[in-house]
Amino acid sequence: MSDPGSKLQENGLLANNGEAFSLAQNKVYERWREDKLASYPTQIESLMVSVENLAGLSGEERTALGRCLREANIALYECKGPSATKNTIRLLAKQLGLVQLDNNLCSDEDSITSLQVKETSRHGSYIPYSNKRLSWHTDGYYNPATQTVRAIAMHCVRPAARGGENTFLDPEILYIQLRDQDPLWIEALMHADAMIIPPNREAGREIRAETRGPVFSVDDQGYLHMRYSARVRNIEWLENVHIKRATDFITDFLASDSPYIFRYRLKANEGVISNNVLHNRTAFEDDNEHKRLLYRARFYDRVNVD
């Protein structure tokens, strides 16, 4: 059986200088849309790949991960081998073309973040380091354009006693939903000042400047990127009727039971690799024997599996 995602690749629509995402190229968009939806997975299980050794993928394992990422911009894996360390995650990522790590504010010294409940003064003020619900977002939406987070690897060392389920949505699917409703929404969301993130201050000192940028953009290889956060606080939207209608639609779609929205609770030694898809997390509870710990690595690269 041929790779369902290969049709997109054969048609040159995975690196097309952005033609499929140009509002002036509707025929190219329609062809890309048809191929994208025709090969799209219908169940999260079809995106799960069994891996023996994360640090040394077999050709078959790498191909399987690549197929999932071509189809849905996301792949999950279950590792049958030893428990992964942060260095293992770095080696896994390198095999998929991910090498430029984003050294973000709360990452560890090696630029890979240990996501767990932390009560230090800095970590405690950020929801990812609590057991609270984490709303829909793409990672690094507050980064400047020169530090765009294009891919993420997350590995579960220990799940929580209860909760901590993730939900995922491919931004290309959301793009299709929006463009099919009204192409003017896409035009508005591509405005250079569509989404504004105010400066981040700690103890009266600015630690990150204001960032402005589009929701949707196309990189120099023709791939679509999305920056988004569903947070109401600390997000400012350009005053534009089409942006208002588009963001209302996004809110409703993310709350829907669309078959394109996948839910999964990672088990120990399982993980997810994505081209920075939309995701969220339910609240969770730890106990003395089950304290949730995930390793998260953010990259400026996009997954590259030829």
C-alpha positions as CSV (number, residue, x, y, z in Angstrom):
1,M,0.0,0.0,0.0
2,S,1.3,3.4,-0.9
3,D,1.9,6.1,1.7
4,P,-1.4,8.1,2.0
5,G,0.6,11.2,2.6
6,S,2.8,10.7,-0.5
7,K,0.1,12.2,-2.8
8,L,0.6,15.6,-1.2
9,Q,4.4,15.2,-1.6
10,E,4.1,14.0,-5.2
11,N,1.9,17.0,-6.0
12,G,4.6,19.3,-4.7
13,L,2.2,20.8,-2.1
14,L,4.4,20.2,0.9
15,A,7.0,22.8,-0.2
16,N,5.3,25.0,-2.8
17,N,6.5,28.5,-2.0
18,G,3.2,29.0,-0.2
19,E,1.0,28.8,-3.3
20,A,-1.7,26.7,-1.6
21,F,-1.9,29.4,1.1
22,S,-2.2,32.3,-1.3
23,L,-5.7,33.7,-1.7
24,A,-4.8,34.5,-5.3
25,Q,-4.2,30.8,-6.0
26,N,-7.6,29.3,-5.3
27,K,-7.1,26.4,-7.7
28,V,-3.9,25.4,-6.1
29,Y,-5.6,25.7,-2.7
30,E,-8.5,23.5,-3.8
31,R,-6.1,20.8,-5.0
32,W,-4.1,20.9,-1.8
33,R,-7.3,20.9,0.3
34,E,-8.7,17.8,-1.5
35,D,-5.4,15.9,-1.1
36,K,-5.0,16.9,2.6
37,L,-8.5,15.8,3.6
38,A,-8.5,12.7,1.5
39,S,-5.4,11.3,3.4
40,Y,-6.3,12.7,6.8
41,P,-6.3,10.1,9.7
42,T,-9.6,9.5,11.4
43,Q,-8.4,8.1,14.7
44,I,-5.5,9.1,17.0
45,E,-4.4,5.4,17.1
46,S,-3.3,5.7,13.4
47,L,-0.8,8.3,14.5
48,M,0.9,6.1,17.0
49,V,4.2,4.5,16.1
50,S,5.9,1.8,18.1
51,V,9.6,2.4,18.6
52,E,12.3,0.1,20.1
53,N,15.1,2.7,20.6
54,L,14.4,6.4,20.5
55,A,18.1,7.2,20.2
56,G,18.5,5.0,17.1
57,L,15.4,4.8,15.0
58,S,15.1,2.0,12.4
59,G,14.4,3.1,8.8
60,E,10.9,1.7,9.1
61,E,10.2,3.6,12.4
62,R,11.5,6.9,10.9
63,T,9.4,6.4,7.8
64,A,6.3,5.7,9.9
65,L,6.9,8.9,12.0
66,G,7.4,10.9,8.8
67,R,4.2,9.6,7.3
68,C,2.2,10.7,10.3
69,L,3.8,14.1,10.3
70,R,3.1,14.5,6.6
71,E,-0.5,13.6,7.0
72,A,-1.4,15.5,10.2
73,N,1.7,17.5,11.4
74,I,1.9,15.2,14.4
75,A,3.1,11.8,15.4
76,L,2.9,9.9,18.7
77,Y,5.2,7.1,19.7
78,E,5.4,4.4,22.3
79,C,8.9,3.4,23.3
80,K,9.4,-0.3,24.0
81,G,13.0,0.3,25.1
82,P,14.6,1.8,28.2
83,S,13.1,4.9,29.8
84,A,14.2,8.0,27.9
85,T,16.5,10.7,29.3
86,K,16.6,14.3,28.1
87,N,19.6,13.4,26.0
88,T,17.6,10.6,24.4
89,I,15.0,13.1,23.4
90,R,17.7,15.3,21.9
91,L,19.0,12.4,19.9
92,L,15.5,11.4,18.7
93,A,14.9,15.0,17.6
94,K,18.1,15.1,15.7
95,Q,17.1,12.1,13.6
96,L,14.0,14.1,12.5
97,G,16.0,17.2,11.6
98,L,15.4,19.1,14.8
99,V,18.6,20.7,16.2
100,Q,18.0,24.3,17.0
101,L,16.6,24.4,20.5
102,D,14.6,27.3,21.9
103,N,16.1,28.3,25.2
104,N,12.9,29.7,26.7
105,L,12.5,31.5,30.0
106,C,11.8,28.5,32.2
107,S,13.7,25.8,30.4
108,D,16.4,23.8,32.1
109,E,20.1,24.6,31.6
110,D,20.2,22.2,28.6
111,S,17.2,24.1,27.0
112,I,14.9,21.1,27.5
113,T,12.1,21.8,29.9
114,S,11.0,19.5,32.8
115,L,7.3,20.1,32.9
116,Q,6.1,19.3,36.4
117,V,4.4,21.2,39.3
118,K,6.9,23.7,40.5
119,E,6.3,26.3,43.2
120,T,9.3,28.6,42.8
121,S,8.5,32.3,42.4
122,R,9.2,32.3,38.7
123,H,7.7,28.9,37.7
124,G,4.7,29.2,40.0
125,S,3.3,32.1,38.0
126,Y,3.1,30.1,34.8
127,I,0.3,27.6,34.2
128,P,2.4,24.9,32.5
129,Y,4.2,24.4,35.8
130,S,1.0,24.0,37.8
131,N,-1.7,21.3,37.7
132,K,-4.3,23.6,36.3
133,R,-6.0,23.3,32.9
134,L,-3.9,24.7,30.1
135,S,-5.9,26.4,27.3
136,W,-5.5,26.0,23.6
137,H,-2.3,27.5,22.2
138,T,0.7,26.9,20.0
139,D,4.1,27.0,21.7
140,G,6.1,30.2,21.6
141,Y,3.3,32.4,20.4
142,Y,4.9,35.3,22.3
143,N,8.3,34.8,20.6
144,P,9.6,37.3,18.0
145,A,9.6,36.1,14.4
146,T,13.4,35.4,14.5
147,Q,12.7,32.8,17.2
148,T,9.6,31.1,15.7
149,V,9.0,27.7,17.3
150,R,8.3,25.4,14.4
151,A,8.4,22.0,16.1
152,I,8.0,20.4,19.6
153,A,8.9,17.1,21.1
154,M,7.2,16.1,24.4
155,H,8.1,12.9,26.3
156,C,6.1,11.5,29.2
157,V,8.4,10.2,32.0
158,R,5.5,9.8,34.5
159,P,1.8,10.5,34.0
160,A,-0.3,12.1,36.8
161,A,-2.4,10.0,39.1
162,R,-5.5,11.5,37.4
163,G,-6.0,13.8,34.4
164,G,-3.4,15.5,32.3
165,E,-5.0,14.6,28.9
166,N,-3.8,16.5,25.8
167,T,-5.9,17.6,22.9
168,F,-4.4,18.3,19.5
169,L,-5.5,20.0,16.3
170,D,-3.5,20.4,13.1
171,P,-3.4,24.2,12.2
172,E,-3.7,23.3,8.5
173,I,-7.1,21.8,9.3
174,L,-8.2,24.9,11.1
175,Y,-6.9,27.0,8.2
176,I,-9.2,25.0,5.9
177,Q,-12.2,25.5,8.1
178,L,-11.6,29.3,8.3
179,R,-10.9,29.7,4.6
180,D,-13.9,27.7,3.6
181,Q,-16.1,30.0,5.8
182,D,-14.6,33.3,4.5
183,P,-11.2,33.9,2.8
184,L,-11.3,37.5,4.2
185,W,-10.8,35.9,7.7
186,I,-7.5,34.4,6.5
187,E,-6.4,37.7,5.0
188,A,-7.1,39.4,8.3
189,L,-5.4,36.7,10.4
190,M,-2.3,37.1,8.2
191,H,-2.0,40.8,9.1
192,A,1.3,41.7,10.6
193,D,-0.3,43.1,13.7
194,A,-3.2,40.6,14.0
195,M,-2.2,39.3,17.5
196,I,-0.3,41.4,20.0
197,I,1.4,40.1,23.2
198,P,2.2,42.8,25.8
199,P,5.6,42.9,27.4
200,N,6.3,40.4,30.2
201,R,7.4,42.0,33.4
202,E,8.7,40.5,36.6
203,A,9.2,42.6,39.7
204,G,8.8,45.8,37.6
205,R,11.5,44.7,35.1
206,E,10.7,43.9,31.5
207,I,12.0,40.4,30.7
208,R,10.3,40.2,27.2
209,A,9.3,43.0,24.9
210,E,6.0,43.4,23.3
211,T,5.6,41.1,20.3
212,R,3.3,41.6,17.3
213,G,2.7,39.2,14.5
214,P,0.2,37.3,12.3
215,V,-1.8,34.3,13.4
216,F,-1.1,32.5,10.1
217,S,2.2,33.0,8.1
218,V,4.0,31.0,5.5
219,D,7.7,30.4,5.8
220,D,10.3,30.6,3.1
221,Q,9.8,26.9,2.2
222,G,6.1,27.3,1.7
223,Y,4.9,25.8,5.0
224,L,2.1,27.2,7.1
225,H,2.8,28.3,10.6
226,M,0.2,29.4,13.3
227,R,0.7,31.4,16.4
228,Y,-2.3,31.4,18.7
229,S,-3.4,31.5,22.3
230,A,-7.0,31.2,23.6
231,R,-6.0,33.1,26.8
232,V,-8.2,36.2,27.4
233,R,-5.6,37.9,29.5
234,N,-2.4,39.2,28.0
235,I,-3.7,38.8,24.4
236,E,-4.7,41.8,22.3
237,W,-6.3,41.5,18.9
238,L,-6.2,44.0,16.1
239,E,-9.5,45.8,15.9
240,N,-10.9,44.4,12.7
241,V,-14.4,42.9,12.1
242,H,-12.9,39.9,10.2
243,I,-10.5,39.1,13.0
244,K,-13.4,39.3,15.5
245,R,-15.5,36.9,13.4
246,A,-12.5,34.6,12.8
247,T,-11.5,34.3,16.4
248,D,-15.1,33.7,17.5
249,F,-15.2,30.9,14.9
250,I,-11.9,29.5,16.2
251,T,-13.2,29.5,19.8
252,D,-16.4,27.6,18.8
253,F,-14.5,25.1,16.6
254,L,-12.0,24.3,19.4
255,A,-14.9,23.6,21.7
256,S,-16.6,21.3,19.2
257,D,-16.6,17.6,18.8
258,S,-14.9,17.8,15.4
259,P,-13.4,14.5,14.3
260,Y,-10.2,16.4,13.4
261,I,-9.6,17.1,17.1
262,F,-7.6,14.3,18.7
263,R,-7.4,13.6,22.5
264,Y,-4.8,11.4,24.2
265,R,-3.4,10.9,27.6
266,L,0.3,10.1,27.4
267,K,1.5,7.0,29.3
268,A,5.0,6.5,30.7
269,N,7.7,6.3,27.9
270,E,5.3,7.7,25.3
271,G,5.6,11.0,23.5
272,V,4.5,13.3,20.8
273,I,6.4,15.1,18.0
274,S,4.7,17.8,16.0
275,N,5.2,20.8,13.8
276,N,3.8,22.9,16.7
277,V,0.2,22.0,16.4
278,L,-2.5,23.5,18.5
279,H,-2.8,21.7,21.8
280,N,-4.2,22.0,25.3
281,R,-4.1,20.0,28.6
282,T,-6.7,19.1,31.1
283,A,-6.1,19.7,34.8
284,F,-4.5,16.9,36.7
285,E,-3.9,15.5,40.2
286,D,-0.6,14.0,41.5
287,D,-0.2,11.7,44.4
288,N,2.9,10.5,46.3
289,E,3.5,7.7,43.7
290,H,2.4,9.5,40.5
291,K,3.9,12.9,40.0
292,R,3.5,14.1,36.4
293,L,6.7,14.8,34.6
294,L,7.2,15.5,30.9
295,Y,10.3,16.6,29.0
296,R,9.5,19.3,26.4
297,A,11.9,20.4,23.7
298,R,11.0,23.3,21.4
299,F,12.8,23.8,18.1
300,Y,13.2,26.6,15.5
301,D,13.4,23.8,12.9
302,R,10.5,22.1,11.3
303,V,10.5,18.3,11.2
304,N,12.4,17.1,8.2
305,V,11.8,13.4,7.2
306,D,12.4,12.9,3.5
